Amino acid sequence: MILGRRADKCTAFCMLWQIPAKVHIVRVFLLHFSHVLLFRL
């Protein structure tokens, strides 16, 4: 039971930790994409 609870906490923490990473990747991609568009125009 304790191991299961610890695993659940770990997976929840990992999922929460991945959200900012994904947001950061999207933000960097959008910044790069907008720079490319501005450079093209």
Secondary structure, DSSP 4 states (H G I P E B T S, - for coil): -HHHHHHHHHHHHHHHHHHHHHHHHHHHHHHHHHHHHHHH-
